[in-house]
Amino acid sequence: MRSFGKKLKECREVKKISQNELAKLIQAHHSIIGKYERDEVKPSIDVAVKIANVLNTTVGFLLGETEDNNAFQDPLMLKRLNDINILPSREKEALLLTLDAFLRDYKAKKAYS
């Protein structure tokens, strides 16, 4: 698994942003970005959120929770997830069971095709 620093550097280079530019965009000292990329220092959650926003990715990707740097970037999907999250427990559980069954069937069909 790639570290926070490696993922940060990869995203920064894809966006063609220098360490100095990124530091300015998140209102930090230019030397700190290098320290983050070398995994010498870990940013606070507030700084990680700023970095993720500037680099158009997610904190989850930078922290290694997902390997998909576009996860949760779709505003419609985020709205749906937020709507699901506020459902009463019983309705949420029913919806998640239905979703689990749909995904299981889809994966099975894909595996056998």
C-alpha positions, 0 to 999 in steps of 0.5 A: 500500500502506498503511503500518504506522502506517495499518494500526495506526490502522485496527485500533485504531479498529475495536477502539474502543481509544484510543492510551492504552489500547493503550499500557497494554495493551502496557505502553508509554508512551502517546506511542509509539502516536501515533509508530507511527501517524504512521510516525515510529518503527517498533516492535520485533518483540516490540512488533509481536507484542504490538500484533497480539495486542491488536488481534486481527490478525497482524504480517503484516497490520500489516507489509503482507505480506497485506491480509487482517487475519484471515489465519492467525487460524484455529487449525485452519489454523495447526495444519495449516500447522505440521504441514505445515512439519515434514514431511520435504522429499519429503512436504512437496513432494508435498503442496504440489504437490497443493495447488497443483494443487487451487488452480489447478483451483479458480481455473480453474473459478471464472474460467470459471463 
